[in-house]
């Protein structure tokens, strides 16, 4: 399992007339956490696109538990639980302190610059395989 957490400060422009974050604004926060996850894995999205592939969103799911409000500091945890193949699923948990605000997931597929489905570049698969292998090793006794 591979994880990364991004911190977001809620801007006034992201709230609605009720003073809570407008529901669609959670998706860009998912993206911010996803980009930080990819960066932390040594696979910045710019490098992925330079390899000639993109990872468009095929599906997005969100479940709203409690609202975020202006000036809240929220954390968005992005988790890649499964080894990716031609598709990558990333799960998210958005929290404010101990409170879970939103959970969700996005599903992505590797496509060419023309939008046709493609196999992921060998470099990406090799890197992710290596990282998953490391994350699944039991902790060594000290």
SETI-940041 format. One record per atom (N, C-alpha, C): x, y, z. Coordinates in steps of 0.1 Angstrom, whole numbers, padded with zeros to 4 digits, always signed. Layout:
residues N
XYZ...
***
This chain:
residues 142
+0008-0012+0000+0000+0000+0000+0009+0012+0000+0006+0022-0009+0014+0034-0010+0005+0046-0006+0010+0055+0002+0002+0066+0007+0009+0079+0007+0001+0090+0007+0007+0103+0008-0005+0112+0013-0002+0122+0022-0012+0131+0027-0008+0145+0023-0018+0152+0018-0017+0166+0014-0025+0175+0024-0020+0186+0027-0027+0196+0036-0033+0207+0027-0045+0210+0030-0052+0220+0022-0058+0230+0032-0057+0243+0029-0064+0253+0037-0076+0258+0028-0088+0257+0034-0100+0260+0027-0100+0275+0024-0101+0279+0011-0103+0293+0007-0117+0297+0007-0120+0310+0009-0133+0315+0009-0141+0312-0004-0133+0313-0015-0139+0311-0028-0144+0297-0030-0140+0287-0022-0143+0273-0023-0156+0270-0015-0162+0280-0008-0174+0278+0000-0186+0283-0008-0198+0278-0004-0210+0283-0010-0218+0292-0001-0230+0296-0004-0238+0305+0003-0241+0301+0018-0239+0288+0020-0242+0283+0034-0229+0283+0042-0218+0287+0036-0205+0288+0043-0197+0275+0044-0202+0265+0036-0195+0252+0036-0188+0250+0022-0179+0241+0021-0172+0238+0009-0182+0233-0001-0182+0239-0013-0191+0234-0024-0186+0220-0028-0196+0211-0030-0193+0197-0031-0183+0194-0042-0183+0201-0053-0174+0198-0064-0159+0202-0061-0157+0210-0051-0143+0214-0048-0135+0204-0041-0141+0193-0037-0133+0182-0031-0125+0175-0042-0130+0174-0054-0123+0167-0065-0109+0173-0068-0108+0186-0069-0094+0192-0070-0085+0189-0058-0091+0187-0047-0082+0184-0035-0078+0169-0036-0087+0161-0041-0082+0147-0044-0071+0147-0054-0072+0155-0064-0061+0156-0074-0048+0161-0068-0049+0171-0059-0037+0176-0052-0030+0165-0045-0038+0157-0038-0032+0146-0030-0026+0135-0040-0033+0133-0051-0029+0123-0061-0015+0127-0067-0014+0140-0070-0002+0145-0076+0010+0144-0066+0007+0147-0053+0017+0146-0043+0021+0131-0041+0011+0122-0042+0014+0108-0041+0024+0104-0052+0020+0107-0064+0029+0104-0076+0043+0110-0075+0043+0122-0070+0057+0129-0068+0065+0121-0058+0058+0117-0047+0065+0110-0036+0070+0096-0041+0064+0090-0051+0068+0077-0056+0079+0078-0066+0083+0091-0069+0093+0093-0080+0087+0092-0094+0074+0094-0095+0067+0094-0108+0059+0107-0109+0066+0119-0110+0058+0131-0111+0049+0130-0124+0037+0136-0124+0028+0135-0135+0035+0141-0148+0043+0151-0146+0050+0157-0158+0059+0146-0165+0065+0139-0157+0074+0128-0162+0066+0117-0169+0054+0114-0163+0045+0104-0168+0041+0108-0182+0037+0121-0183+0032+0126-0196+0043+0127-0206+0055+0130-0201+0067+0130-0210+0070+0116-0216+0065+0105-0209+0066+0092-0214+0056+0089-0225+0047+0098-0228+0037+0097-0238+0024+0091-0234+0021+0091-0221+0009+0086-0216+0002+0096-0206-0011+0094-0205-0019+0102-0196-0027+0093-0187-0032+0098-0176-0040+0090-0167-0053+0097-0164-0062+0098-0174-0075+0104-0171-0084+0097-0161-0092+0105-0155-0102+0099-0145-0113+0092-0153-0115+0079-0150-0126+0072-0156-0138+0072-0147-0136+0072-0134-0147+0072-0124-0142+0080-0112-0152+0087-0106-0149+0094-0093-0161+0091-0084-0158+0087-0071-0168+0085-0061-0165+0093-0049-0175+0099-0043-0173+0107-0031-0184+0104-0022-0181+0103-0009-0192+0102+0001-0189+0113+0011-0199+0121+0013-0198+0133+0022-0203+0129+0036-0194+0131+0046-0197+0127+0060-0200+0140+0068-0192+0150+0066-0194+0163+0073-0187+0174+0065-0192+0186+0066-0187+0197+0057-0174+0203+0062-0166+0207+0053-0154+0216+0056-0159+0230+0054-0153+0239+0061-0157+0253+0061-0144+0262+0059-0147+0274+0055-0137+0284+0053-0126+0284+0064-0114+0284+0060-0102+0285+0068-0099+0272+0076-0107+0262+0074-0103+0249+0079-0090+0244+0073-0082+0237+0081-0070+0230+0075-0074+0216+0075-0075+0210+0062-0079+0197+0061-0067+0189+0055-0067+0176+0058-0057+0167+0052-0064+0157+0043-0058+0155+0031-0063+0146+0021-0053+0135+0020-0057+0123+0024-0048+0111+0023-0051+0103+0011-0042+0102+0002-0043+0094-0010-0036+0081-0008-0043+0070-0012-0038+0056-0009-0040+0048-0022-0029+0042-0026-0029+0032-0037-0028+0018-0030-0039+0011-0029-0040-0001-0021-0036-0013-0030-0038-0012-0043-0036-0024-0051-0025-0020-0062-0018-0031-0065-0008-0029-0076-0015-0025-0089-0012-0014-0095-0019-0011-0108-0015-0019-0119-0024-0021-0128-0022-0027-0141-0024-0017-0152-0034-0019-0161-0037-0008-0170-0046+0002-0164-0051+0000-0152-0059+0010-0145-0052+0011-0131-0055+0023-0126-0050+0027-0112-0062+0032-0104-0064+0026-0093-0074+0031-0084-0067+0038-0072-0072+0050-0068-0067+0057-0057-0079+0060-0047-0077+0056-0035-0087+0059-0024-0083+0072-0017-0093+0079-0012-0090+0091-0005-0098+0092+0009-0092+0098+0018-0099+0102+0031-0095+0116+0034-0105+0124+0035-0103+0138+0038-0107+0141+0053-0098+0146+0061-0101+0147+0075-0098+0161+0080-0104+0165+0091-0101+0177+0098-0099+0173+0112-0087+0172+0117-0084+0166+0130-0088+0152+0130-0096+0148+0140-0101+0134+0141-0113+0131+0133-0119+0142+0127-0132+0141+0120-0130+0137+0105-0136+0126+0101-0136+0123+0086-0147+0131+0079-0143+0139+0069-0152+0147+0062-0157+0141+0049-0148+0135+0041-0152+0129+0028-0143+0117+0026-0149+0107+0021-0141+0095+0016-0145+0094+0001-0136+0087-0006-0139+0085-0020-0128+0078-0027-0129+0077-0041-0119+0071-0049-0120+0076-0063-0109+0074-0070-0108+0077-0085-0102+0065-0091-0107+0063-0104-0101+0052-0112-0096+0058-0124-0084+0055-0128-0076+0060-0139-0072+0049-0149-0070+0053-0161-0065+0043-0171-0053+0050-0179-0044+0042-0183-0033+0047-0191-0038+0048-0205-0036+0060-0211-0040+0063-0225-0029+0070-0232-0029+0069-0245-0019+0076-0253-0023+0091-0254-0014+0099-0259-0017+0113-0261-0030+0115-0270-0033+0105-0278-0044+0106-0287-0057+0100-0280-0055+0095-0267-0067+0090-0260-0070+0076-0261-0061+0068-0268-0063+0054-0270-0057+0046-0258-0064+0036-0253-0059+0028-0241-0045+0022-0245-0036+0022-0236-0023+0017-0238-0018+0009-0226-0008+0001-0227-0002-0005-0216+0007+0005-0209+0008+0005-0196+0017+0014-0189+0031+0012-0193+0039+0023-0194+0053+0022-0197+0060+0012-0187+0070+0005-0192+0077-0005-0183+0083+0002-0171+0088+0014-0173+0095+0021-0162+0085+0024-0151+0072+0027-0154+0062+0029-0144+0059+0016-0136+0056+0006-0144+0053-0007-0138+0064-0012-0129+0077-0011-0134+0088-0015-0126+0090-0007-0113+0088+0006-0114+0089+0014-0102+0078+0011-0092+0066+0010-0097+0055+0007-0088+0056-0007-0082+0061-0017-0090+0063-0030-0084+0073-0030-0073+0084-0023-0075+0095-0022-0065+0089-0015-0053+0081-0005-0054+0076+0002-0042+0066-0006-0034+0057-0013-0042+0048-0022-0035+0055-0034-0028+0066-0039-0034+0073-0050-0028+0079-0045-0015+0085-0032-0015+0091-0027-0003+0080-0024+0008+0068-0020+0004+0058-0016+0014+0052-0029+0020+0053-0040+0013+0047-0053+0018+0056-0061+0026+0069-0057+0027+0079-0065+0035+0076-0063+0049+0076-0074+0057+0074-0072+0072+0086-0064+0078+0083-0056+0088+0093-0049+0095+0103-0058+0101+0116-0055+0100+0126-0063+0105+0128-0061+0120+0131-0072+0128+0133-0071+0142+0145-0063+0145+0145-0055+0155+0156-0047+0159+0165-0053+0169
***
